[in-house]
Amino acid sequence: MGSSLGHKTIAAVAILYTSALTVGSLITPLEMEITPPDNTDKIVHATAYFGLMLLWSSWARLREVAKETVSSLALNKYLKILLFVILYGTLIEALQGILTDYRTPDVLDIVANTTGAILGLIVFVRMKDKLAWFKSQI
């Protein structure tokens, strides 16, 4: 039972995070009294997609560990997750233009999303073996 708890917990968190990111990307933006610096929006995008990539990659890794199916070809799985995250970010940007009249799609947001996802993958690949330790603690 404990062997599946880790990846199920991460799956729930990843689904909630993805849902919150979707809603947050499509609702009317908050009006702020203070104007943030010019690049703040891109940093927020990169950070959000960094987290999204880490969560879904962690889920995949913990699922492999729980099923004892860890393989040397696992990098393909993470590249597929990266592709999904990039496509998701692109779709969200398109939906902002299609579904809303208060948001506009921005190619630079897609670049920031992609950059964050790639950085998330790099960090994940460097730390993924630590997840086996994390898994044993659950």
N, C-alpha and C positions, 0 to 999 in steps of 0.2 A: 504493500500500500504506500509506504513512504517513497518507493522508487518512482511513482508516478506523480506524487504530490508537487514536486518542484516544477516540472514542465507544465502541469495544469495550473499552478499558481501564476507562473510567468505568462501562460497563455491568457489567463483572465486579465492580468495587468496590461498585456499587449493589446488585447481587444479594447479595453477601456481607454487606453492611451490613444489608439487609432481612432476610436469613436470621438473622443474629446478633440483630437486634432482635426477631424472632419468637420465637426460642428463649429469649432473655433475658427476654421478657415472659411466657413460659409455664412456665419451670422454677421449682423451689422457690427462693424468695428466700434469700439468704445471711443468716445470723444475724450481727448486728454487736454488738460489745461496747459501742460508743459509739453513742448515739442521735443521729442527725442532726437538725438543726433541722427544724421542722414543714414548711416549704415546699420542702425539698430534693427530695422526690419529684417535685413539679410542675416544678421547674427541670430535673430530669433528663429528664422527659417532653418538655418544650418543646425542650430542646437536641437530644434524639434525633430528633425529628420535623423540626426545623430542618435538621439534617444530611441526613435522608432526602429532604426536599424539594429541597435544594441538589444532591444527587447525581443524582436522577432528572431534574431540570430541566437540569443540566449535560449529562447524557447526551443529552437531546433536542436541546439547542442544538448540541452537537458533531456529532450525527448530521445535523442540518440543514446545518451548515457543510460536512461531508464530502460530502454529496449535492448541495451548492450549491442547496438549496431554501429558503433563508431568505426568509421573507415577512413582510409587515407584519401578517398575521393570526396570527402565531405566538403571541400572547398567549392565544388560545383553547386552544392546545396546553398551555400552562403551567397554565391554569385547570383543564383536564382532569386534569393530573397532581396539582394541588392537591386536587381532588375525590377522586381515587384514594387519595392519602395520608390524607386525612381519613377516608374509608371504611375503609381498612386499619386505622387506629388504633382506630376504633369496633369493627371486627370483632375485633381483638385483645382489646379490653376485654371484649367479649361472650364470647369463647372462654375468657377467664380464669374466668368464672363457670360455663361449660358443661363445660370439660375438666379443670378443677383443683378441688381442695377446699382448697387452700392459698393461693389468690389470690381477690380479690373485684373485680368490675368497679367502676369509680368514674367517675361523670359528670365530676368535676373533672379526672380524668386525660384524658378526651376533650377537655375544654376546653383543657388544657395542650398536648396533642398538636396540636390545631387551631391554637392560638396560635403554636406553634413552626413549623408548616407555613406559615402565612400570613406570618410574619416571614421565613422562608426564601425564599418567593416574592418578597417585597419586595426583599430583599437581592439575590436572583438577577437580577431585572429591572433593578436598578441596575447590576449588574456584568456582565451577559451579553455585552456587546460586548467585554469583556476576554477572553472565552473564544476569540474569533476569533484574538486574539494568541497565546493559549495553544496553540491548535490548530496555528498555523503553526510553533510550536517543536518539535512532536512529529515 
